[in-house]
Each structure stands twice: as C-alpha cells, then as structure tokens.
Amino acid sequence: MDKTIKIGDQTVNRLGYGAMRITGEGIWGPPKDHATAIAVLKRAVELGVNFIDTADAYGPEVSENLIREALYPYDGLLIATKGGMTRSGPGQWSPDGRPEHIREACDASLKRLGVGQIALYQFHRPDPAVPFADSVKTFFELQQQGKIKHVGLSNVTADQLKQAMELGTIVSVQNNYSVLNREHEAVLELCAANGIAFIPYFPIGGNVGGLNEQVLDGVAQKHGTTTRQVGLAWLLQHSPVMVPIPGTGSLDHLEENVRAADITLSDDDIAQLDGLAGR
C-alpha cells in the first residue's frame, strides 16, 4: 500500500489532518484552549502529517488564523482551504456560491494564511441558488489569476464532478465517507478512474455515533487497536486515492489517529468491513 499520494504537483502522506475541531463548540469561535490547539497542529506535523485541510467557515476564520500562527511558512506542507460557505452561528452553515463571494473569500483566505497563492482551494458546497458551473468557473478564473494553484471540490455528486472536470482540472474531492457511510462510492470510483484525490471527511463517523459496530469491535480487538484506527486503516486500504483527514482538538486522539497508518488489515478483515456497506 502506498503511503503517499500526489495532489496536484505535491506529494503528501495519505493520512492528513482536518482542522475543523480546533475551533470552539459548534465550530464557532475560538477554541477553549488556544495553546492546545496550537500544540495539536505542531504535533501533527512532527508526526509526519503534511496535508492540512481547513476552511474559512471554520470558526469562521479561526482555523485559518491558528494554522498560520502554528505552521507558517508551511515548509513542506500542503495547506488546503475552502470557500463558498457562510456562518451565522454555532452549527449554522449556509452555502454561498456567488462568484463575487468566492472571489472575496479567496482574497480573505490569502491574507489570513499569509500566502500569495493558495495551494489547494476547494469549493465548499454547491449552492442551489447559483448555477454550479458559474461557481466552479470562478475557481478556475482565480487559478488563471495566480491566486490559487489547484482546484478541488467538496460535497458534490458524481454528475457535478463530471461537469466540473469539463471546465478544468480538478485535483481533489472532499465528501462525507467512512467504513459505515458509503453514500459517495460512485464519486470515489470516478476519482480513482481519473487520478483525483478523494478526501473523506468524518472518516471515523463524525458526530453521528462514531464507528459503533460489532464487526469493527472484533477487528479492533484482533489487532489490539481502537475502532477509530480500524476505520482509518480500512479507508487507506480501500482505495489508493483515499486521503483521510481525521480532525481532533486532542493530542491523544491525534497520536491515535496517526498510528492507524501503520495498521495492515488482512484480506479477511477487509472482507468483513466491506460487508458493512449499507448498514
């Protein structure tokens, strides 16, 4: 199993870090413990994580600011962020795919991250009030202007991905996906067929019950690991284009997540876990 992947022109380790959880409750406001948030980011890099995913909506602005404080000038790192979502309060998310908003969001992220070009800029979520192509074209215009290097998508269907690929080069897709949630298998297959990185968010279940399943418990006991680690190991072995980004504000959970990259599941383990599809 390859432990690295190329996203655009940069090779990264396939287990990344999602920087949503370093904000306050409801992904709103600053973290309860600023020092711990900074320590988690720095420790992730020390452990070999060199792909960090964030978004302007995380906080909002908080996650990007923390990343700059902890990791600038990002030597050897691929920092990916997103635009196209607005916030009105804890747990409140609203898509905004208007070209003018995307342009403004990109400029603001450039300033917060302290860079002249965003390495990977992702459309956070299609906006039903704005034609999808109009939003995506704006990302390619920003690319032509040199403000972003590579374009990615998030929360898209297979048909939307195909439409975007006709407009320009897409290097990544970030959708909700885990061993217990295969809703976007068709998107994953399309990514694999076209060499596009697939970045599953909530790779260990997110807030919806985690990875509570007897089969997972059995495999974890066999390997002396946690179900979280089994879920991540399965993702890494399920597809070579998979780049999980488990997010946490805890140093202990970070260390646990990163160790999942060293777990090798047997064919029997894989067969059992594959059988969880649809549950």
C-alpha positions in Angstrom: 0.0 0.0 0.0 1.4 3.4 -1.0 1.6 5.7 2.0 1.9 8.9 -0.2 -0.2 10.4 -3.0 0.2 13.3 -5.3 -2.4 16.1 -5.0 -1.7 18.3 -8.0 2.0 18.6 -8.1 2.8 17.9 -4.4 3.3 14.6 -2.8 1.8 14.2 0.6 1.3 11.4 3.2 -2.1 9.9 2.7 -3.2 10.4 6.3 -3.9 14.1 6.7 -5.4 16.4 9.3 -8.7 18.2 9.3 -8.5 21.4 11.2 -12.2 21.9 11.9 -12.1 20.7 15.5 -9.6 23.2 16.7 -12.3 25.9 16.9 -15.0 26.4 19.5 -18.1 24.4 20.2 -20.4 24.2 17.1 -17.3 25.0 15.0 -17.8 28.6 16.2 -15.4 31.0 17.8 -12.0 30.3 19.3 -11.0 27.1 20.9 -11.4 26.7 24.7 -7.7 26.1 25.0 -5.7 28.1 22.5 -2.3 26.6 23.5 -3.6 23.1 23.0 -4.9 23.9 19.5 -1.5 25.3 18.5 0.2 22.2 20.1 -2.1 19.8 18.1 -1.2 21.5 14.8 2.5 21.4 15.5 2.4 17.8 16.8 0.6 16.7 13.6 3.5 18.0 11.5 6.0 16.4 13.9 4.2 13.1 13.4 4.6 13.3 9.6 1.3 14.9 8.6 2.0 17.2 5.7 -1.6 17.7 4.4 -3.7 20.1 6.4 -7.3 20.8 5.5 -9.3 23.8 6.7 -11.9 26.3 5.5 -12.7 30.0 6.0 -16.0 28.9 7.6 -14.3 27.0 10.5 -14.7 29.5 13.3 -15.3 31.3 10.9 -11.7 32.4 10.2 -10.4 30.9 13.5 -8.9 27.7 12.0 -7.0 29.5 9.2 -5.6 32.0 11.7 -4.5 29.2 14.1 -2.8 27.4 11.2 -0.8 30.5 10.3 0.2 31.1 13.9 1.3 27.5 14.4 2.7 26.4 11.0 3.7 29.4 8.8 5.7 29.5 6.5 4.4 25.9 5.8 7.7 24.4 4.8 6.9 21.0 3.1 3.2 21.3 3.9 0.2 21.4 1.6 -2.4 23.7 3.2 -5.8 23.3 1.6 -8.7 25.6 2.4 -12.3 26.2 1.1 -14.6 28.9 0.1 -18.3 29.1 -0.6 -19.9 28.8 2.8 -21.1 31.4 5.3 -21.9 31.1 9.0 -24.5 32.8 11.2 -23.9 31.0 14.5 -22.8 27.7 16.1 -23.8 24.8 13.9 -25.3 27.1 11.3 -24.0 26.7 7.8 -25.2 28.4 4.6 -23.8 27.8 1.1 -22.8 30.9 -0.9 -21.6 30.1 -4.4 -21.9 33.5 -5.9 -18.8 34.4 -7.9 -18.4 37.7 -6.0 -18.5 35.9 -2.7 -16.0 33.3 -3.8 -13.6 36.0 -5.0 -13.9 37.9 -1.7 -13.5 34.7 0.3 -10.3 33.7 -1.6 -8.7 37.1 -1.1 -9.5 36.9 2.7 -8.1 33.4 3.0 -4.9 34.5 1.2 -4.4 37.3 3.8 -5.2 35.1 6.8 -2.9 32.3 5.7 -0.2 34.8 4.8 0.4 33.4 1.3 0.5 34.8 -2.2 -1.2 31.7 -3.6 -3.4 29.0 -2.0 -2.0 25.6 -2.9 -5.4 23.9 -3.0 -8.7 25.9 -2.9 -11.9 23.9 -2.7 -15.5 24.8 -3.4 -17.0 24.1 0.0 -20.5 23.2 -1.1 -22.7 23.7 -4.3 -25.2 26.5 -3.8 -28.7 25.6 -5.1 -29.3 29.3 -5.7 -26.4 29.6 -8.1 -25.7 27.6 -11.2 -22.9 25.1 -10.3 -20.9 25.9 -13.4 -20.9 29.7 -12.6 -19.4 28.9 -9.1 -16.8 26.5 -10.4 -15.7 28.8 -13.3 -14.8 31.4 -10.7 -12.3 29.0 -9.1 -10.7 28.4 -12.5 -10.6 32.2 -13.0 -8.8 32.6 -9.7 -6.4 29.9 -10.8 -5.7 31.8 -14.0 -5.0 34.9 -11.9 -2.4 33.0 -9.9 -4.3 33.3 -6.6 -4.8 29.5 -6.3 -2.6 26.7 -7.6 -5.1 23.8 -7.7 -8.9 23.5 -7.6 -10.8 21.0 -5.5 -14.5 20.3 -4.8 -16.4 19.3 -1.7 -19.9 17.8 -1.1 -20.5 17.0 -4.8 -22.3 14.3 -6.7 -20.7 12.2 -9.5 -22.6 14.3 -12.1 -21.3 17.5 -10.6 -17.8 16.2 -10.6 -18.1 15.3 -14.3 -19.4 18.8 -15.1 -16.6 20.4 -13.2 -14.0 18.3 -15.0 -15.2 19.6 -18.3 -14.4 23.1 -17.1 -10.9 22.5 -15.9 -8.6 20.2 -13.9 -9.9 19.0 -10.5 -7.3 17.5 -8.3 -9.4 16.6 -5.2 -12.9 15.9 -4.0 -13.9 16.0 -0.3 -17.1 14.2 0.6 -18.5 12.6 3.7 -17.4 9.0 3.7 -16.4 6.2 6.1 -16.5 2.5 6.5 -20.1 2.9 7.7 -21.1 5.5 5.2 -20.6 4.6 1.5 -23.1 7.1 0.0 -20.4 8.6 -2.2 -18.9 5.4 -3.5 -19.7 6.5 -7.1 -17.8 9.7 -6.6 -14.8 7.8 -5.1 -14.8 5.4 -8.2 -14.8 8.4 -10.5 -11.9 10.0 -8.6 -9.9 6.7 -8.8 -10.5 6.4 -12.5 -9.2 9.9 -13.1 -6.4 10.1 -10.6 -8.2 12.6 -8.4 -7.6 12.5 -4.6 -10.6 11.6 -2.6 -10.6 13.3 0.8 -13.2 11.7 3.2 -14.4 14.0 5.9 -15.9 12.5 9.0 -13.7 9.4 8.2 -14.4 8.0 11.6 -18.0 8.8 11.8 -18.1 12.4 12.8 -20.8 13.3 15.3 -23.3 10.7 14.2 -22.5 7.9 16.6 -18.9 7.3 15.6 -17.9 3.9 14.5 -20.2 1.7 16.7 -20.4 -1.7 15.1 -19.7 -5.2 16.3 -17.6 -6.1 13.3 -15.4 -3.1 13.9 -15.0 -4.0 17.5 -13.9 -7.5 16.6 -11.3 -6.4 14.1 -10.0 -3.8 16.6 -9.6 -6.4 19.3 -7.8 -8.7 16.9 -5.2 -6.0 16.2 -5.1 -4.5 19.6 -6.3 -1.2 18.3 -9.3 1.1 18.5 -12.3 1.1 16.2 -11.2 4.6 15.1 -7.9 3.2 13.9 -9.5 0.3 12.1 -11.8 2.7 10.3 -8.9 4.8 9.1 -6.8 1.8 8.2 -9.8 0.4 6.1 -10.0 3.7 4.3 -6.3 3.7 3.4 -6.6 0.2 2.0 -9.9 0.6 0.3 -8.6 2.9 -2.4 -5.2 4.3 -3.4 -6.6 7.8 -3.9 -8.0 8.0 -0.4 -6.7 10.8 1.8 -8.5 10.6 5.2 -8.4 13.8 7.3 -9.4 12.9 10.8 -9.9 16.0 12.9 -9.4 16.4 16.6 -8.5 19.0 19.2 -6.9 16.4 21.4 -3.2 15.4 21.3 -4.1 11.9 22.5 -6.6 11.3 19.7 -4.2 12.8 17.2 -1.5 10.3 18.1 -4.0 7.5 18.0 -5.2 8.6 14.5 -1.7 8.9 13.0 -0.8 5.4 14.2 -3.6 4.0 12.1 -1.4 4.4 9.0 0.8 1.5 10.4 -2.0 -1.0 10.6 -2.3 -3.6 7.9 -5.7 -5.3 7.7 -5.9 -8.9 6.5 -8.0 -9.9 3.5 -10.4 -11.4 6.0 -10.6 -8.1 7.9 -11.2 -6.2 4.7 -14.0 -8.7 3.6 -15.8 -8.3 6.9 -15.5 -4.5 6.8 -16.5 -4.3 3.2 -19.6 -6.2 4.2 -20.7 -3.2 6.3 -21.7 -1.2 3.3 -25.3 0.0 3.5 -25.7 -0.6 7.2 
